[in-house]
């Protein structure tokens, strides 16, 4: 009987640890999204925003698992795939330009799609090499896709991270 009680206590402790780890990951994702929103709405420039503490955070980890296995237990705010975050960055860049009274950038739809595919492929290659993109990487990629910078400027900025 005592063994069963000890086993149940150990199982409950493991479950609490898994739930805590999942909650911490969701909180990290929320904080990164808030930081990204701040940068896109006029916060420090990408060059000024470099912070080694942020470099290791991942935006989305496809290998993350629900510790309980029950979909109802998942928090409403889950980390999003890179493609969605990249599209959000692009939309915010366009909105920021419109609010500043700047004209939209002249870039063809096909060129924007080509650049987007190029950036997603680059991010995927980095992931395969074990490097997760940071919010700063997403902002730079979105600026390149939207035509605010050319590929040389993008490559130089990424190398300087």
Secondary structure, 3 states (H helix, E strand, C coil): CHHHHHHHHHHHHHHHHHHHHHHHHHHHHHHHHHHHHHHHCCCCCCCCCCCHHHHCCCCCCCCCCCCCCCHHHCCCCCCCCHHHHHHHHHHHHHHHHHHCCCCCCCCCHHHHHHHHHHHHHHHHHHHHCCCCCCHHHHHHHHHHHHCCCCHHHHHHHHHCC
